[in-house]
Amino acid sequence: MAGSELTNVKSPRVKAARRLTKRAFREQDRRFLAEGPQAVREALKLEGVPLELFSTADAELRHPELITEATLKGIPVHRASGEVMSELSQTVTPQGLVAVCKLVHVPLDEALEGTPRLVAVLAHVRDPGNAGTVMRAADAAGADAVIFTDASVDPYNGKCVRASAGSLFHLPVVIGAPVSAAVRQLKERGLRVLAADGAGKHTLDDVDLTGPTAWIFGNEAWGLPEEILSEADDVVRVPIYGQAESLNLAAAAAVCLYSSARAQRVP
């Protein structure tokens, strides 16, 4: 690793990275932070996305393959002191690796190119942990895209990036799409748009999920507003067989996405 250890939290390089913890600066600089070995590992698979890497001496010993890969790809690697890493990290216990990356989202038209069969839409989702977990579930279920509508959390929020466990780098992600525009394009491309809501008249057991499907998931506290429910082709709820009042957003989204994925794959 070239260069001496970064120890000054007020150095220009550290300050430039630190400012990316704020959404306004992420949007301005067109960059974000990917923290932890899993996020860094997945980012390194994308050519031109990681721009520089900060690593503590301990993380360098624990993940030498990541340091080597970054170096071979010509990505600057900076050894950082614990104090500097604490400035860059957004976790209580930093893992010692933070990559500065280019934004990776794509326009709605590009995300829906080809013949998408499974899409997740996050409408008014505000909790970054839930949003990141939905991305991870969508990726695991083989979804073709994840759409964050204009009233949803920033997927580049540090907690959201960590919760996605690298899935942010795996599938097309759209940011800031108006719900109506997203629904219109999904329908134009032949997808049936289903709104996941606890008050739905039908359950997952009642609906045919074998065709191309887009799921809309709403806010953690109040669900989906009537104007969005009215745009969907159907409103569907996850059946509760036990005594739990409900499932949280991420769990419900995983059930819905996997139900569609399984239905589309069973002959």
Secondary structure, DSSP 8 states (H G I E B T S, - for coil): --S--B--TTSHHHHHHHGGGSHHHHHHHTEEEEESHHHHHHHTTSTT-EEEEEE-HHHHHH-HHHHHHHHHTT--EEEB-HHHHHHH--SSS--SEEEEEE-----HHHHT-S---EEEEE-S---HHHHHHHHHHHHHTT-SEEEEETTS--TTSHHHHHHTTTGGGTS-EEEEE-HHHHHHHHHHTT-EEEEE-TT-SEETTTS--SS-EEEEE-BTTTB--HHHHTTSSEEEE----SS-S---HHHHHHHHHHHHHHHHH--
